[in-house]
Amino acid sequence: MAIQSIDQLVTAISAGKTTRYDWNKITGGSAYTAGRWYDFSMLGGSPIANAWAGTALAWKTCDEATGNGTQIFGMRHGGNVSTDIKHLLNMNAWSTAATGVPGTLMLVDLQGYWPGISNNTSSAQTLTGTPSLRYANGAGCRLYWVQTSAAGATAQNIALSYTDQSANTGNTLPVTVAMTASGIAGHISHSGVAANNYGPFLPLASGDSGVQNVASVTFSAANTGTGALCLARPIAQITLSVAGLMTEKDLLNQIPSLPRIYDGACLVWLWGAGAATAASTTFAGGLETVWG
């Protein structure tokens, strides 16, 4: 059962039902732009980079033990613990350089993704496969697009047909969502400060609180580049403000409190740049989980 008291927490820790995982990442050869969000899973470091393995347009499930079946790119958190319930106890992070702050790291459980979606067509691209989700009916699961190879300079909007948490099909984005022209690899391309940018997640139709599946992706104009449409559940976030200073978030005493980490969760970071983040900037930190 879930940990519901300090006594239960102490008992679980005393029994060794806890683990810590340290991570580090380095941004690539391009600078990040203030106000935009970026995917850290494809950066080098520890754990290794996600190369978006899989068949184009076909759903690829992600989990802790096997990653995407080719790269184990998610952060370790202690393996499966059923029938116990695992919680995120605390997390910390820091950047070694002034070019790495300010900004926000958001921890998400990446359920999986559809890889190899082309920016170079204005025709609807049909996505295949049925996601097997760790959250019943896709509750709280959100979508974001990662540019896996750089986009060209043509302006384009993105549209979706998706299934919501109540299994209603054919839902569409409620607003025009603009992609960033010339977006670099790793950019969550619909995020930014320009008109019709939204981030880190794509907006859902009024009343929707989750996503179960996506039927198709359509761009308003042909561009170049490819990307992956990701389905993830946000877990917690932490803000970095001072270079070289580790920031810690205690999930026992701060809200939200002790968020659940499901068996198989594929934990990755999304980065919201509060200022220009220079190329080859390093980040590091740790996660601690407990179960009982």
Secondary structure, DSSP 8 states (H G I E B T S, - for coil): ----SHHHHHHHHHTT-EEEEEEEEE--SS-B-TT-EEESTTSEEES------S-TTB-EE-BTTTBTSS---SB------TTS-EEEEEEEEEESSGGG-SEEEEEEEEEEEEEEEESS-SS-EE-B-----SSGGGBT-EEEEEEEE---S---EEEEEEEETT---SB--SS-EE--TT--TTBBTT-SSSTT---SS----TT--BEEEEEEEEESS--S-EEEEEEEEEEEEEEE-STT--EEEETTTSSS-S-EE-TT--EEEEEEESS-B-TT-EEEEEEEEEE-
